Amino acid sequence: MASNKYKDNKSIICCAKCIHAKLMQWSNNPIVAYCKIYDERFVAECDRQCKLFQTSGNVNHEVVHFDHYEEGDNF
């Protein structure tokens, strides 16, 4: 059986619930999480592994909405 190299140091999380995420959405597309730590964008509601996840404790995380895409919309 293959071992999972992330098993001991990462948890399955959802970026939409992380304190490091800024949530944004263009039109009716899926919500995107801009991670301030990794300086990258991830699908906010997708399960992923991250050892730096910290829960925001906020059930109503603010989502910034955009009408159209502009380069550099990371806030």
DOMI-307554 format. One line per 4 residues: number of its first residue (from 1); their letters; for each residue x, y, z of C-alpha. Coordinates in steps of 0.05 Angstrom, whole numbers. Layout:
<atoms>
NUM	a	X Y Z | ...
</atoms>
This chain:
<atoms>
1	masn	0 0 0 | 28 68 -20 | 38 117 37 | 11 187 34
5	kykd	69 236 45 | 19 289 70 | -15 246 121 | 26 268 181
9	nksi	33 342 167 | -28 366 128 | -103 365 139 | -160 363 89
13	icca	-189 433 91 | -233 482 53 | -201 549 36 | -268 584 44
17	kcih	-261 574 120 | -189 596 127 | -167 661 159 | -113 670 106
21	aklm	-164 671 48 | -195 730 13 | -257 706 -24 | -276 733 -91
25	qwsn	-324 716 -147 | -332 738 -219 | -403 737 -246 | -434 669 -230
29	npiv	-368 630 -230 | -345 590 -170 | -317 628 -111 | -242 635 -112
33	ayck	-198 640 -50 | -136 684 -55 | -86 657 -4 | -45 712 29
37	iyde	7 661 52 | 19 625 -14 | 2 685 -59 | -41 639 -102
41	rfva	-113 627 -119 | -152 564 -104 | -224 542 -113 | -254 562 -46
45	ecdr	-303 505 -36 | -257 449 -59 | -225 402 -8 | -150 405 -8
49	qckl	-90 392 37 | -56 450 72 | -11 450 133 | -20 526 142
53	fqts	-96 526 148 | -125 566 206 | -200 569 216 | -229 639 210
57	gnvn	-285 625 259 | -330 668 215 | -387 628 184 | -405 686 138
61	hevv	-338 700 104 | -344 762 61 | -342 750 -15 | -321 807 -60
65	hfdh	-359 806 -126 | -332 830 -193 | -370 842 -258 | -310 827 -302
69	yeeg	-239 800 -293 | -181 848 -287 | -109 825 -279 | -87 836 -207
73	dnf	-155 828 -173 | -121 800 -111 | -144 859 -69
</atoms>
